[in-house]
Amino acid sequence: MRIGFSLGSLLTIREVLDCAEVLSRHSADSIWIPETWGMESGAMLASISQIAKKPKIGSSIINTYSRTPALIAMSAVTLDALSNGRLLLGLGASSKAIVEDWHGLEYAHNIGRMREYVEVIRMILCGKKVTYDGKFFHLRNFALLVKPVRTKIPIFLAAINKKMVDLAWDLGDGVIFYLRPLEEMKATISQMQSRREIDVACQLITCVSEDLEQALVRAKKTIAFYVSVGKTYREFLAGHGFEREVSAIFEEYRRSGLEETFEFVPDSMVESLALYGTPNDAVRKIEKFARAGITIPILQFNPVGNVLESFRLLASTMEEVM
């Protein structure tokens, strides 16, 4: 099984590098770095590419508002060269809060912008001079000064709602899912793969510990956080089987803040959305996500206890199925 590991939001820069060093001794398919309001993903991907020499490296995700398509193409070519052709370029539209409140840009026309964004990047990667006159992006006589290691770098599109899912299958080499109920995801993947087969990556909230209860609570806290602060995830989950649960979590968040919201996450919700439990549980449960049609489960590492010890346990556990 091709298994990826997502390292980021809960970790320091040093911890990410230490975890990458652990993975250099295992058979991971890929290492993915998120980018929200912490680490800049390009610098981190460059660093881990020099530590873990075999796994592919992936951005999960770079938003398509804070950088131009030309700059992303330059970054992709640079990272692909540094990693000897191991880059997976994950792109996403991000959210209104991040784009408008933090970057001061207008958040609109996600589908049209994404389509043009990918078109421009692919044209640039071919190494020829590019002139492009779209609705959202305009380039004149742009050409790379360096020769790409590969003229085709796999592009994965993060997708939640149907229009972006459709675009991922129309345009992408892969899709990246997150926080999708298991049965909904299984049905969506089956339907979309019948149109055209692409790689299906899904970031799974992952909490592995010898103490089952600690792993469960850690998973619940992460789910509660995203439901509380993520409007898009909240609406999607409410519309796909978890309306009552989402409402209870969000009401508690508005009433008291994040501290106790995890207590409103039922075990059934965790079973559908996360990979958690003891090492034996994790090995057994990852198979159900693979059976749903996920070709690259990306394990979003949520440490339980000491970070490095927790990650060593996760990596050694997954070695059995990698």
Secondary structure, 3 states (H helix, E strand, C coil): CCCEEECCCCCCHHHHHHHHHHHCCCCCCEEEECCCCCCCHHHHHHHHHCCCCCCEEEECCEECCCCCHHHHHHHHHHHHHHCCCCEEEEEECCCHHHHHHHCCCCCCCHHHHHHHHHHHHHHHHCCCCEEEECCCCEEEEECCCCCCCCCCCCEEEECCCHHHHHHHHHHCCEEEEECCCHHHHHHHHHHHHCCCCCEEEEEEEEEECCCHHHHHHHHHHHHHHHHHHCHHHHHHHHHHHHHHHHHHHHHHHHHHCCCCHHHHCCHHHHHHHEEEECHHHHHHHHHHHHHCCCCEEEEEECCCCCHHHHHHHHHHHHCCCC
